[in-house]
Amino acid sequence: MDSTRTGRGRILDVVFLVGIALKGIDGAAELLLGLPLLFLRPAQISAVAHLLTAHELAQDPHDLIAHLILHGAAALGADAALYAAVYLVVHGLVKVVVVIALIRGSERVHPWAIAALAAFLVAQLVEMVVHPSLGVGVLSAFDAAIIVLTWREWRQHRTLRDALYGAVPALARRRTRRRASGVEPMVRAR
């Protein structure tokens, strides 16, 4: 029996799909944050931080997140800003490319996705050793789970589309009807 039809397999498919979606959203957010940092000077970054937090601080002068943003922007030097920008752009671009490749349905991308996520995981673990952080720990655990689930999909010769059909049985039934009617070809690109 195909594991996608079991309750456990369906849950793993949903977790895999949600995890990949979150990675895509995270990658896009990193790109959107990193690209402007490439072109802004530290004083401009600080001014943007003040602009973005002004409304929140007017409502709550003790807002922790707003103060952390302002403090981080004020402490950011030119070299640190460039490093952060390059890191965010590269990190975000790799995530977006991997997610797009997974969406396109190629099984060949699974080893590349695993390698990219593993490289990020190693970097996060090094960061955790140097600067212990609950946030980095949670992110590392999430990345490790996504790596395991990507490995599972790859070993079962499944694509992201297969996981979607496993998670949502109604889509799988619709696909079967479309194939039976000749609307959708039965050959999968590998």
NUDOTOR-487822 format. One record per residue: residue in three letters; x, y, z of N, C-alpha, C in turn. Coordinates in steps of 0.05 Angstrom, whole numbers, plus 32768, in hexadecimal, padded with zeros to 4 digits. Layout:
BEGIN
residuo->Ala	neast->X	nnorth->Y	nup->Z	caeast->X	canorth->Y	caup->Z	ceast->X	cnorth->Y	cup->Z
...
end
This chain:
BEGIN
residuo->Met	neast->8011	nnorth->7FE8	nup->8000	caeast->8000	canorth->8000	caup->8000	ceast->8012	cnorth->8019	cup->8000
residuo->Asp	neast->800A	nnorth->802C	nup->7FF0	caeast->8019	canorth->8045	caup->7FEF	ceast->8016	cnorth->8055	cup->8009
residuo->Ser	neast->802D	nnorth->805F	nup->8013	caeast->802D	canorth->806C	caup->802D	ceast->801C	cnorth->8086	cup->802D
residuo->Thr	neast->8017	nnorth->8091	nup->8015	caeast->8007	canorth->80A9	caup->8014	ceast->7FEA	cnorth->80A4	cup->801B
residuo->Arg	neast->7FE1	nnorth->808B	nup->801A	caeast->7FC5	canorth->8084	caup->8020	ceast->7FC1	cnorth->807F	cup->803E
residuo->Thr	neast->7FD6	nnorth->807C	nup->804D	caeast->7FD4	canorth->8077	caup->806A	ceast->7FD1	cnorth->8092	cup->8078
residuo->Gly	neast->7FC7	nnorth->8092	nup->8090	caeast->7FC5	canorth->80AA	caup->80A0	ceast->7FE0	cnorth->80B7	cup->80A5
residuo->Arg	neast->7FF3	nnorth->80A6	nup->80AD	caeast->800E	canorth->80B0	caup->80B3	ceast->801B	cnorth->80BC	cup->809A
residuo->Gly	neast->8019	nnorth->80AE	nup->8083	caeast->8024	canorth->80B8	caup->806A	ceast->8017	cnorth->80D2	cup->8062
residuo->Arg	neast->7FFD	nnorth->80D5	nup->8066	caeast->7FEF	canorth->80EE	caup->805F	ceast->7FF9	cnorth->8105	cup->8070
residuo->Ile	neast->7FFD	nnorth->80FF	nup->808A	caeast->8006	canorth->8114	caup->809C	ceast->8022	cnorth->811D	cup->8094
residuo->Leu	neast->8034	nnorth->810A	nup->808E	caeast->804F	canorth->8111	caup->8085	ceast->804F	cnorth->8121	cup->806B
residuo->Asp	neast->803C	nnorth->811A	nup->8059	caeast->8039	canorth->8129	caup->8040	ceast->8031	cnorth->8146	cup->8046
residuo->Val	neast->801E	nnorth->814A	nup->8058	caeast->8015	canorth->8165	caup->805F	ceast->802C	cnorth->8174	cup->806C
residuo->Val	neast->803B	nnorth->8168	nup->807F	caeast->8051	canorth->8175	caup->808C	ceast->8066	cnorth->817D	cup->8077
residuo->Phe	neast->806C	nnorth->816B	nup->8064	caeast->8080	canorth->8170	caup->804F	ceast->8076	cnorth->8188	cup->803E
residuo->Leu	neast->805D	nnorth->8188	nup->8036	caeast->8053	canorth->819E	caup->8025	ceast->8053	cnorth->81B8	cup->8034
residuo->Val	neast->804B	nnorth->81B8	nup->804D	caeast->804B	canorth->81D1	caup->805C	ceast->8067	cnorth->81DB	cup->8061
residuo->Gly	neast->8079	nnorth->81C8	nup->8067	caeast->8095	canorth->81D0	caup->806A	ceast->80A2	cnorth->81DC	cup->8052
residuo->Ile	neast->809C	nnorth->81D0	nup->803A	caeast->80A7	canorth->81DB	caup->8021	ceast->809B	cnorth->81F6	cup->801C
residuo->Ala	neast->8081	nnorth->81F9	nup->8021	caeast->8074	canorth->8213	caup->801D	ceast->8080	cnorth->8228	cup->802F
residuo->Leu	neast->8085	nnorth->8221	nup->8049	caeast->8092	canorth->8234	caup->805B	ceast->80AE	cnorth->823B	cup->8052
residuo->Lys	neast->80BD	nnorth->8227	nup->8048	caeast->80D8	canorth->822D	caup->803D	ceast->80D6	cnorth->8240	cup->8026
residuo->Gly	neast->80C2	nnorth->823D	nup->8014	caeast->80BF	canorth->824F	caup->7FFE	ceast->80B9	cnorth->826C	cup->8007
residuo->Ile	neast->80A6	nnorth->826E	nup->801A	caeast->809F	canorth->8288	caup->8025	ceast->80B7	cnorth->8295	cup->8033
residuo->Asp	neast->80C5	nnorth->8285	nup->8043	caeast->80DD	canorth->828F	caup->8051	ceast->80F2	cnorth->8298	cup->803D
residuo->Gly	neast->80F6	nnorth->8289	nup->8028	caeast->810A	canorth->8290	caup->8013	ceast->8102	cnorth->82AA	cup->8005
residuo->Ala	neast->80E8	nnorth->82AD	nup->7FFF	caeast->80DF	canorth->82C6	caup->7FF2	ceast->80E2	cnorth->82DE	cup->8005
residuo->Ala	neast->80DC	nnorth->82DA	nup->801E	caeast->80DF	canorth->82EF	caup->8032	ceast->80FD	cnorth->82F7	cup->8035
residuo->Glu	neast->810E	nnorth->82E3	nup->8035	caeast->812B	canorth->82EA	caup->8037	ceast->8134	cnorth->82FA	cup->801F
residuo->Leu	neast->812B	nnorth->82F2	nup->8007	caeast->8132	canorth->8301	caup->7FEF	ceast->8127	cnorth->831E	cup->7FF0
residuo->Leu	neast->810E	nnorth->8321	nup->7FF9	caeast->8102	canorth->833B	caup->7FFA	ceast->8110	cnorth->834D	cup->800F
residuo->Leu	neast->811B	nnorth->8341	nup->8024	caeast->8129	canorth->8350	caup->8038	ceast->8146	cnorth->8354	cup->8030
residuo->Gly	neast->8153	nnorth->8340	nup->8024	caeast->816F	canorth->8342	caup->801D	ceast->8175	cnorth->8354	cup->8006
residuo->Leu	neast->8164	nnorth->8355	nup->7FF2	caeast->816A	canorth->8365	caup->7FDA	ceast->816C	cnorth->8383	cup->7FE1
residuo->Pro	neast->815A	nnorth->838F	nup->7FF0	caeast->815D	canorth->83AB	caup->7FF7	ceast->8176	cnorth->83B0	cup->8008
residuo->Leu	neast->817D	nnorth->839D	nup->8019	caeast->8195	canorth->83A0	caup->802A	ceast->81AE	cnorth->83A2	cup->8019
residuo->Leu	neast->81AE	nnorth->8397	nup->8001	caeast->81C6	canorth->8399	caup->7FF0	ceast->81CB	cnorth->83B6	cup->7FE8
residuo->Phe	neast->81B6	nnorth->83C7	nup->7FE7	caeast->81B8	canorth->83E2	caup->7FDD	ceast->81B6	cnorth->83F8	cup->7FF2
residuo->Leu	neast->81AE	nnorth->83F0	nup->800A	caeast->81AA	canorth->8405	caup->801F	ceast->81C3	cnorth->8407	cup->8030
residuo->Arg	neast->81CA	nnorth->841F	nup->8038	caeast->81DF	canorth->8424	caup->804B	ceast->81D4	cnorth->8420	cup->8068
residuo->Pro	neast->81E5	nnorth->841C	nup->807B	caeast->81DB	canorth->8418	caup->8097	ceast->81C9	cnorth->842E	cup->80A1
residuo->Ala	neast->81CF	nnorth->8447	nup->809A	caeast->81BD	canorth->845D	caup->80A3	ceast->81A2	cnorth->845B	cup->8097
residuo->Gln	neast->81A1	nnorth->8452	nup->807E	caeast->8187	canorth->844F	caup->8070	ceast->8177	cnorth->8437	cup->807D
residuo->Ile	neast->8186	nnorth->8422	nup->8084	caeast->8179	canorth->840A	caup->8090	ceast->816D	cnorth->8413	cup->80AB
residuo->Ser	neast->817C	nnorth->8423	nup->80BA	caeast->8172	canorth->842D	caup->80D4	ceast->815A	cnorth->843E	cup->80D0
residuo->Ala	neast->815A	nnorth->844F	nup->80BC	caeast->8142	canorth->8460	caup->80B6	ceast->812A	cnorth->844F	cup->80AF
residuo->Val	neast->812E	nnorth->843A	nup->809F	caeast->8118	canorth->8428	caup->8097	ceast->810D	cnorth->841A	cup->80B0
residuo->Ala	neast->811F	nnorth->8411	nup->80C2	caeast->8117	canorth->8404	caup->80DA	ceast->8106	cnorth->8417	cup->80EC
residuo->His	neast->810E	nnorth->8430	nup->80EE	caeast->80FF	canorth->8444	caup->80FD	ceast->80E3	cnorth->8448	cup->80F0
residuo->Leu	neast->80E3	nnorth->8449	nup->80D6	caeast->80C9	canorth->844D	caup->80C8	ceast->80B6	cnorth->8435	cup->80CC
residuo->Leu	neast->80C1	nnorth->841D	nup->80CB	caeast->80B1	canorth->8405	caup->80CE	ceast->80A7	cnorth->8400	cup->80EB
residuo->Thr	neast->80B6	nnorth->840A	nup->80FE	caeast->80AE	canorth->8405	caup->811A	ceast->80A1	cnorth->841D	cup->8127
residuo->Ala	neast->809F	nnorth->8434	nup->811A	caeast->8094	canorth->844C	caup->8127	ceast->8077	cnorth->8448	cup->8130
residuo->His	neast->8067	nnorth->843C	nup->811F	caeast->804A	canorth->8439	caup->8127	ceast->8048	cnorth->8426	cup->813F
residuo->Glu	neast->8057	nnorth->8410	nup->813F	caeast->8055	canorth->83FD	caup->8155	ceast->805F	cnorth->8409	cup->816F
residuo->Leu	neast->8075	nnorth->8418	nup->816D	caeast->807F	canorth->8425	caup->8185	ceast->806D	cnorth->843B	cup->818F
residuo->Ala	neast->805E	nnorth->8448	nup->817E	caeast->804B	canorth->845C	caup->8186	ceast->8035	cnorth->8450	cup->8196
residuo->Gln	neast->802D	nnorth->8437	nup->818F	caeast->8018	canorth->8429	caup->819E	ceast->8023	cnorth->841C	cup->81B7
residuo->Asp	neast->803B	nnorth->8411	nup->81B5	caeast->8047	canorth->8404	caup->81CC	ceast->8065	cnorth->840A	cup->81CD
residuo->Pro	neast->806D	nnorth->841F	nup->81DD	caeast->8089	canorth->8427	caup->81DE	ceast->809C	cnorth->8412	cup->81E8
residuo->His	neast->8092	nnorth->83FC	nup->81F3	caeast->80A3	canorth->83E7	caup->81FE	ceast->80A3	cnorth->83CE	cup->81ED
residuo->Asp	neast->8099	nnorth->83D0	nup->81D4	caeast->8097	canorth->83B9	caup->81C2	ceast->80B3	cnorth->83AC	cup->81BE
residuo->Leu	neast->80B6	nnorth->8393	nup->81C6	caeast->80D0	canorth->8386	caup->81C5	ceast->80DA	cnorth->8382	cup->81A8
residuo->Ile	neast->80C8	nnorth->8379	nup->8196	caeast->80D1	canorth->8374	caup->817B	ceast->80DA	cnorth->838E	cup->816D
residuo->Ala	neast->80CB	nnorth->83A3	nup->8171	caeast->80D2	canorth->83BC	caup->8164	ceast->80ED	cnorth->83C6	cup->816F
residuo->His	neast->80F2	nnorth->83C3	nup->8189	caeast->810B	canorth->83CC	caup->8194	ceast->8122	cnorth->83BA	cup->818A
residuo->Leu	neast->811D	nnorth->83A0	nup->8186	caeast->8132	canorth->838F	caup->817C	ceast->8139	cnorth->8396	cup->815F
residuo->Ile	neast->8124	nnorth->839D	nup->814F	caeast->8129	canorth->83A6	caup->8133	ceast->813A	cnorth->83BF	cup->8133
residuo->Leu	neast->8132	nnorth->83D3	nup->8143	caeast->8141	canorth->83EC	caup->8144	ceast->815E	cnorth->83E8	cup->814E
residuo->His	neast->8161	nnorth->83D8	nup->8163	caeast->817C	canorth->83D2	caup->816D	ceast->818D	cnorth->83C4	cup->8158
residuo->Gly	neast->8181	nnorth->83B0	nup->814B	caeast->8190	canorth->83A2	caup->8136	ceast->8198	cnorth->83B4	cup->811F
residuo->Ala	neast->8186	nnorth->83C5	nup->8116	caeast->818C	canorth->83D8	caup->8100	ceast->81A1	cnorth->83EC	cup->8109
residuo->Ala	neast->81A0	nnorth->83F6	nup->8121	caeast->81B3	canorth->840A	caup->812B	ceast->81CF	cnorth->83FD	cup->812D
residuo->Ala	neast->81D1	nnorth->83E4	nup->8135	caeast->81EB	canorth->83D7	caup->8139	ceast->81F7	cnorth->83CC	cup->811F
residuo->Leu	neast->81E8	nnorth->83CE	nup->8109	caeast->81F1	canorth->83C3	caup->80EF	ceast->8205	cnorth->83D5	cup->80E2
residuo->Gly	neast->821E	nnorth->83CB	nup->80DE	caeast->8232	canorth->83D9	caup->80D0	ceast->8231	cnorth->83D3	cup->80B2
residuo->Ala	neast->8241	nnorth->83E0	nup->80A2	caeast->8241	canorth->83DC	caup->8085	ceast->8248	cnorth->83BF	cup->807E
residuo->Asp	neast->825D	nnorth->83B4	nup->808A	caeast->8265	canorth->8399	caup->8084	ceast->8250	cnorth->8384	cup->808D
residuo->Ala	neast->8244	nnorth->8389	nup->80A4	caeast->8230	canorth->8376	caup->80AE	ceast->8217	cnorth->8378	cup->809C
residuo->Ala	neast->8210	nnorth->8390	nup->8093	caeast->81F9	canorth->8393	caup->8081	ceast->81FD	cnorth->8384	cup->8067
residuo->Leu	neast->8215	nnorth->8386	nup->805C	caeast->821B	canorth->8379	caup->8043	ceast->821A	cnorth->835A	cup->8047
residuo->Tyr	neast->8226	nnorth->8351	nup->805D	caeast->8226	canorth->8334	caup->8063	ceast->8209	cnorth->832A	cup->8066
residuo->Ala	neast->81F9	nnorth->8339	nup->8075	caeast->81DD	canorth->8331	caup->8079	ceast->81CE	cnorth->8331	cup->805E
residuo->Ala	neast->81D2	nnorth->8345	nup->804E	caeast->81C5	canorth->8346	caup->8034	ceast->81CC	cnorth->832F	cup->8022
residuo->Val	neast->81E6	nnorth->8329	nup->8020	caeast->81EF	canorth->8313	caup->800F	ceast->81E5	cnorth->82F8	cup->801A
residuo->Tyr	neast->81E6	nnorth->82F5	nup->8034	caeast->81DC	canorth->82DC	caup->8041	ceast->81BF	cnorth->82D8	cup->803B
residuo->Leu	neast->81AF	nnorth->82ED	nup->803F	caeast->8192	canorth->82EB	caup->803B	ceast->818B	cnorth->82E6	cup->801D
residuo->Val	neast->8199	nnorth->82F3	nup->800B	caeast->8193	canorth->82EF	caup->7FEF	ceast->819A	cnorth->82D3	cup->7FE6
residuo->Val	neast->81B2	nnorth->82CA	nup->7FED	caeast->81BB	canorth->82AF	caup->7FE5	ceast->81A9	cnorth->829A	cup->7FF2
residuo->His	neast->81A4	nnorth->829C	nup->800C	caeast->8194	canorth->8289	caup->801B	ceast->8177	cnorth->8289	cup->800F
residuo->Gly	neast->816C	nnorth->82A0	nup->800B	caeast->8151	canorth->82A2	caup->8000	ceast->814F	cnorth->8297	cup->7FE4
residuo->Leu	neast->8163	nnorth->829E	nup->7FD3	caeast->8162	canorth->8295	caup->7FB7	ceast->8164	cnorth->8277	cup->7FB5
residuo->Val	neast->8176	nnorth->826B	nup->7FC5	caeast->8179	canorth->824E	caup->7FC5	ceast->815E	cnorth->8241	cup->7FCD
residuo->Lys	neast->8152	nnorth->824B	nup->7FE2	caeast->8138	canorth->823F	caup->7FEB	ceast->8123	cnorth->8242	cup->7FD6
residuo->Val	neast->8121	nnorth->8259	nup->7FCA	caeast->810C	canorth->825E	caup->7FB5	ceast->8111	cnorth->824B	cup->7F9D
residuo->Val	neast->812A	nnorth->8249	nup->7F94	caeast->8130	canorth->8238	caup->7F7D	ceast->812A	cnorth->821B	cup->7F84
residuo->Val	neast->8131	nnorth->8211	nup->7F9C	caeast->812B	canorth->81F6	caup->7FA3	ceast->810D	cnorth->81F1	cup->7FA4
residuo->Val	neast->80FE	nnorth->8203	nup->7FB0	caeast->80E1	canorth->8200	caup->7FB1	ceast->80D5	cnorth->8200	cup->7F95
residuo->Ile	neast->80DE	nnorth->8212	nup->7F84	caeast->80D3	canorth->8212	caup->7F69	ceast->80D9	cnorth->81F8	cup->7F5A
residuo->Ala	neast->80F2	nnorth->81EE	nup->7F5E	caeast->80F9	canorth->81D5	caup->7F51	ceast->80E8	cnorth->81BE	cup->7F5C
residuo->Leu	neast->80E3	nnorth->81BE	nup->7F76	caeast->80D2	canorth->81A9	caup->7F81	ceast->80B5	cnorth->81AB	cup->7F76
residuo->Ile	neast->80AB	nnorth->81C3	nup->7F73	caeast->8090	canorth->81C8	caup->7F69	ceast->808F	cnorth->81BE	cup->7F4C
residuo->Arg	neast->80A4	nnorth->81C3	nup->7F3C	caeast->80A4	canorth->81BB	caup->7F20	ceast->80A3	cnorth->819D	cup->7F1D
residuo->Gly	neast->80AA	nnorth->818E	nup->7F32	caeast->80A5	canorth->8171	caup->7F32	ceast->80BD	cnorth->815F	cup->7F2B
residuo->Ser	neast->80D4	nnorth->816A	nup->7F2A	caeast->80EC	canorth->8159	caup->7F24	ceast->80F5	cnorth->814B	cup->7F3D
residuo->Glu	neast->80F8	nnorth->8130	nup->7F3B	caeast->8103	canorth->8121	caup->7F51	ceast->8121	cnorth->8127	cup->7F54
residuo->Arg	neast->812E	nnorth->812F	nup->7F3F	caeast->814B	canorth->8134	caup->7F40	ceast->8153	cnorth->814A	cup->7F53
residuo->Val	neast->8140	nnorth->815C	nup->7F5A	caeast->8146	canorth->8172	caup->7F6B	ceast->8148	cnorth->816A	cup->7F88
residuo->His	neast->813D	nnorth->8153	nup->7F90	caeast->813D	canorth->814B	caup->7FAC	ceast->8159	cnorth->814A	cup->7FB8
residuo->Pro	neast->816C	nnorth->813D	nup->7FAB	caeast->8187	canorth->813D	caup->7FB7	ceast->8193	cnorth->8159	cup->7FBA
residuo->Trp	neast->818D	nnorth->816B	nup->7FA7	caeast->8197	canorth->8186	caup->7FA9	ceast->8189	cnorth->8195	cup->7FBF
residuo->Ala	neast->816F	nnorth->8191	nup->7FC3	caeast->8160	canorth->819D	caup->7FD8	ceast->816B	cnorth->8194	cup->7FF3
residuo->Ile	neast->8170	nnorth->817A	nup->7FF5	caeast->817B	canorth->816F	caup->800E	ceast->8196	cnorth->817B	cup->8014
residuo->Ala	neast->81A7	nnorth->817C	nup->7FFF	caeast->81C2	canorth->8188	caup->8003	ceast->81C1	cnorth->81A5	cup->800B
residuo->Ala	neast->81B0	nnorth->81B5	nup->7FFE	caeast->81AE	canorth->81D1	caup->8005	ceast->81A3	cnorth->81D5	cup->8022
residuo->Leu	neast->818E	nnorth->81C6	nup->8029	caeast->8184	canorth->81C8	caup->8044	ceast->8198	cnorth->81BE	cup->8059
residuo->Ala	neast->81A7	nnorth->81A9	nup->8052	caeast->81BB	canorth->819F	caup->8065	ceast->81D1	cnorth->81B4	cup->8069
residuo->Ala	neast->81D9	nnorth->81C1	nup->8053	caeast->81ED	canorth->81D6	caup->8056	ceast->81E3	cnorth->81ED	cup->8068
residuo->Phe	neast->81CA	nnorth->81F5	nup->8064	caeast->81BF	canorth->8209	caup->8075	ceast->81BD	cnorth->81FF	cup->8092
residuo->Leu	neast->81B6	nnorth->81E6	nup->8096	caeast->81B4	canorth->81DB	caup->80B0	ceast->81CF	cnorth->81DB	cup->80BF
residuo->Val	neast->81E4	nnorth->81D3	nup->80B0	caeast->81FF	canorth->81D3	caup->80BC	ceast->8206	cnorth->81F0	cup->80C4
residuo->Ala	neast->8201	nnorth->8203	nup->80B3	caeast->8207	canorth->821F	caup->80BA	ceast->81F7	cnorth->8228	cup->80D2
residuo->Gln	neast->81DE	nnorth->8220	nup->80D4	caeast->81CD	canorth->8227	caup->80EB	ceast->81D8	cnorth->821A	cup->8105
residuo->Leu	neast->81E1	nnorth->8201	nup->8103	caeast->81EC	canorth->81F3	caup->811A	ceast->8206	cnorth->8201	cup->8124
residuo->Val	neast->8216	nnorth->8209	nup->8111	caeast->822F	canorth->8218	caup->8118	ceast->8227	cnorth->8232	cup->8126
residuo->Glu	neast->8213	nnorth->8240	nup->811B	caeast->820A	canorth->8259	caup->8127	ceast->81FF	cnorth->8254	cup->8143
residuo->Met	neast->81F2	nnorth->823D	nup->8147	caeast->81E7	canorth->8236	caup->8161	ceast->81FD	cnorth->8231	cup->8176
residuo->Val	neast->8213	nnorth->8225	nup->816C	caeast->8229	canorth->8220	caup->817E	ceast->8236	cnorth->823A	cup->8186
residuo->Val	neast->823A	nnorth->824C	nup->8173	caeast->8247	canorth->8266	caup->8178	ceast->8235	cnorth->8279	cup->8188
residuo->His	neast->821B	nnorth->827B	nup->817F	caeast->8208	canorth->828C	caup->818C	ceast->81EE	cnorth->827C	cup->8191
residuo->Pro	neast->81EC	nnorth->826E	nup->81A7	caeast->81D4	canorth->825E	caup->81AC	ceast->81BA	cnorth->826F	cup->81AB
residuo->Ser	neast->81A6	nnorth->8264	nup->819D	caeast->818D	canorth->8272	caup->8199	ceast->8176	cnorth->825E	cup->8196
residuo->Leu	neast->8161	nnorth->8264	nup->81A4	caeast->8149	canorth->8253	caup->81A2	ceast->813E	cnorth->8254	cup->8185
residuo->Gly	neast->813E	nnorth->826B	nup->8179	caeast->8133	canorth->826F	caup->815E	ceast->8143	cnorth->825E	cup->814A
residuo->Val	neast->815D	nnorth->825F	nup->814C	caeast->816E	canorth->824F	caup->8139	ceast->816A	cnorth->8232	cup->813F
residuo->Gly	neast->8166	nnorth->822A	nup->8158	caeast->8161	canorth->820E	caup->815F	ceast->8148	cnorth->8204	cup->8152
residuo->Val	neast->8132	nnorth->8214	nup->8154	caeast->8119	canorth->820C	caup->8149	ceast->811B	cnorth->820B	cup->812A
residuo->Leu	neast->8128	nnorth->821E	nup->811E	caeast->812C	canorth->821E	caup->8101	ceast->813C	cnorth->8206	cup->80F8
residuo->Ser	neast->8150	nnorth->81FF	nup->8108	caeast->8161	canorth->81E7	caup->8102	ceast->8150	cnorth->81CD	cup->8103
residuo->Ala	neast->8140	nnorth->81CB	nup->8118	caeast->812E	canorth->81B3	caup->811A	ceast->811B	cnorth->81B2	cup->8103
residuo->Phe	neast->8110	nnorth->81C9	nup->80FB	caeast->80FE	canorth->81CA	caup->80E4	ceast->810C	cnorth->81C1	cup->80CA
residuo->Asp	neast->8124	nnorth->81CC	nup->80C6	caeast->8133	canorth->81C4	caup->80AE	ceast->813A	cnorth->81A7	cup->80AE
residuo->Ala	neast->8142	nnorth->819C	nup->80C5	caeast->8148	canorth->817F	caup->80C7	ceast->812F	cnorth->816F	cup->80C0
residuo->Ala	neast->8118	nnorth->8177	nup->80C9	caeast->80FF	canorth->8168	caup->80C2	ceast->80FA	cnorth->816A	cup->80A4
residuo->Ile	neast->80FE	nnorth->8181	nup->8098	caeast->80F9	canorth->8184	caup->807B	ceast->810D	cnorth->8172	cup->806C
residuo->Ile	neast->8126	nnorth->8171	nup->8075	caeast->813A	canorth->8160	caup->8068	ceast->8131	cnorth->8143	cup->8069
residuo->Val	neast->8128	nnorth->8139	nup->8080	caeast->811F	canorth->811E	caup->8083	ceast->8107	cnorth->8119	cup->8071
residuo->Leu	neast->80F4	nnorth->812B	nup->8070	caeast->80DC	canorth->8127	caup->805F	ceast->80E3	cnorth->8128	cup->8041
residuo->Thr	neast->80F6	nnorth->8139	nup->803A	caeast->80FF	canorth->813B	caup->801E	ceast->810D	cnorth->8120	cup->8016
residuo->Trp	neast->811D	nnorth->8116	nup->8029	caeast->812A	canorth->80FC	caup->8025	ceast->8115	cnorth->80E6	cup->8020
residuo->Arg	neast->8101	nnorth->80E7	nup->8031	caeast->80EB	canorth->80D3	caup->802F	ceast->80DE	cnorth->80D4	cup->8013
residuo->Glu	neast->80D8	nnorth->80EC	nup->800A	caeast->80CB	canorth->80EF	caup->7FF0	ceast->80DE	cnorth->80E5	cup->7FDA
residuo->Trp	neast->80F7	nnorth->80EC	nup->7FDC	caeast->810B	canorth->80E4	caup->7FC8	ceast->810E	cnorth->80C5	cup->7FC7
residuo->Arg	neast->8110	nnorth->80B9	nup->7FDE	caeast->8114	canorth->809C	caup->7FE0	ceast->80FB	cnorth->808D	cup->7FD5
residuo->Gln	neast->80E4	nnorth->8099	nup->7FD7	caeast->80CB	canorth->808D	caup->7FCD	ceast->80C6	cnorth->8095	cup->7FB0
residuo->His	neast->80D9	nnorth->80A4	nup->7FA4	caeast->80D6	canorth->80AD	caup->7F88	ceast->80BC	cnorth->80BD	cup->7F84
residuo->Arg	neast->80B8	nnorth->80CF	nup->7F97	caeast->80A0	canorth->80E0	caup->7F96	ceast->80A8	cnorth->80FD	cup->7F91
residuo->Thr	neast->8096	nnorth->810B	nup->7F84	caeast->8099	canorth->8127	caup->7F7F	ceast->8088	cnorth->8136	cup->7F93
residuo->Leu	neast->808A	nnorth->8151	nup->7F92	caeast->8079	canorth->8161	caup->7FA3	ceast->805C	cnorth->815D	cup->7F9C
residuo->Arg	neast->8057	nnorth->815A	nup->7F82	caeast->803C	canorth->8155	caup->7F79	ceast->8031	cnorth->813B	cup->7F85
residuo->Asp	neast->8042	nnorth->8126	nup->7F86	caeast->8039	canorth->810D	caup->7F92	ceast->8032	cnorth->8111	cup->7FB0
residuo->Ala	neast->8042	nnorth->8121	nup->7FBE	caeast->803C	canorth->8127	caup->7FDA	ceast->8021	cnorth->8136	cup->7FDC
residuo->Leu	neast->801C	nnorth->8148	nup->7FC9	caeast->8003	canorth->8156	caup->7FCA	ceast->7FEC	cnorth->8143	cup->7FC6
residuo->Tyr	neast->7FEE	nnorth->8131	nup->7FB3	caeast->7FD9	canorth->811D	caup->7FAE	ceast->7FD6	cnorth->810A	cup->7FC6
residuo->Gly	neast->7FEC	nnorth->8104	nup->7FD4	caeast->7FEA	canorth->80F4	caup->7FEC	ceast->7FDD	cnorth->8102	cup->8003
residuo->Ala	neast->7FE2	nnorth->811C	nup->8005	caeast->7FD6	canorth->812C	caup->801A	ceast->7FB9	cnorth->8132	cup->8016
residuo->Val	neast->7FB1	nnorth->8135	nup->7FFD	caeast->7F95	canorth->813C	caup->7FF6	ceast->7F8A	cnorth->8127	cup->7FE3
residuo->Pro	neast->7F7E	nnorth->8112	nup->7FEF	caeast->7F75	canorth->80FB	caup->7FDE	ceast->7F61	cnorth->8104	cup->7FC8
residuo->Ala	neast->7F52	nnorth->8119	nup->7FCC	caeast->7F3F	canorth->8122	caup->7FB8	ceast->7F4E	cnorth->812A	cup->7F9E
residuo->Leu	neast->7F65	nnorth->8136	nup->7FA1	caeast->7F75	canorth->813D	caup->7F8A	ceast->7F80	cnorth->8124	cup->7F7B
residuo->Ala	neast->7F87	nnorth->8110	nup->7F8B	caeast->7F91	canorth->80F7	caup->7F7F	ceast->7F7A	cnorth->80E9	cup->7F6F
residuo->Arg	neast->7F62	nnorth->80E9	nup->7F7A	caeast->7F4B	canorth->80DD	caup->7F6C	ceast->7F46	cnorth->80ED	cup->7F52
residuo->Arg	neast->7F47	nnorth->8107	nup->7F54	caeast->7F43	canorth->8118	caup->7F3C	ceast->7F58	cnorth->8112	cup->7F27
residuo->Arg	neast->7F71	nnorth->810F	nup->7F30	caeast->7F87	canorth->8109	caup->7F1D	ceast->7F82	cnorth->80EE	cup->7F10
residuo->Thr	neast->7F79	nnorth->80DA	nup->7F1F	caeast->7F73	canorth->80C0	caup->7F14	ceast->7F5D	cnorth->80C1	cup->7EFF
residuo->Arg	neast->7F48	nnorth->80D1	nup->7F05	caeast->7F32	canorth->80D4	caup->7EF1	ceast->7F3C	cnorth->80E2	cup->7ED8
residuo->Arg	neast->7F4D	nnorth->80F6	nup->7EDB	caeast->7F58	canorth->8105	caup->7EC4	ceast->7F6A	cnorth->80F3	cup->7EB3
residuo->Arg	neast->7F7A	nnorth->80E2	nup->7EC0	caeast->7F8B	canorth->80CF	caup->7EB1	ceast->7F7A	cnorth->80BB	cup->7EA2
residuo->Ala	neast->7F65	nnorth->80B1	nup->7EB0	caeast->7F54	canorth->809D	caup->7EA3	ceast->7F45	cnorth->80A9	cup->7E8B
residuo->Ser	neast->7F3F	nnorth->80C3	nup->7E8C	caeast->7F31	canorth->80CF	caup->7E75	ceast->7F45	cnorth->80D8	cup->7E5F
residuo->Gly	neast->7F5F	nnorth->80D6	nup->7E65	caeast->7F73	canorth->80DD	caup->7E51	ceast->7F7A	cnorth->80FA	cup->7E51
residuo->Val	neast->7F70	nnorth->810A	nup->7E64	caeast->7F76	canorth->8126	caup->7E65	ceast->7F93	cnorth->812B	cup->7E6F
residuo->Glu	neast->7F9C	nnorth->811A	nup->7E83	caeast->7FB7	canorth->811E	caup->7E8E	ceast->7FC8	cnorth->8105	cup->7E86
residuo->Pro	neast->7FDF	nnorth->810A	nup->7E7C	caeast->7FF0	canorth->80F3	caup->7E74	ceast->7FFA	cnorth->80E4	cup->7E8D
residuo->Met	neast->7FFF	nnorth->80CA	nup->7E89	caeast->8007	canorth->80B9	caup->7E9F	ceast->8026	cnorth->80B9	cup->7EA4
residuo->Val	neast->8035	nnorth->80C4	nup->7E91	caeast->8052	canorth->80C5	caup->7E93	ceast->805B	cnorth->80DD	cup->7EA4
residuo->Arg	neast->806B	nnorth->80D7	nup->7EB8	caeast->8076	canorth->80EC	caup->7EC9	ceast->8092	cnorth->80F3	cup->7EC0
residuo->Ala	neast->8099	nnorth->810D	nup->7EC0	caeast->80B4	canorth->8115	caup->7EB9	ceast->80C7	cnorth->810E	cup->7ED0
residuo->Arg	neast->80DD	nnorth->8103	nup->7ECA	caeast->80F1	canorth->80FC	caup->7EDF	ceast->810A	cnorth->810B	cup->7EDB
end
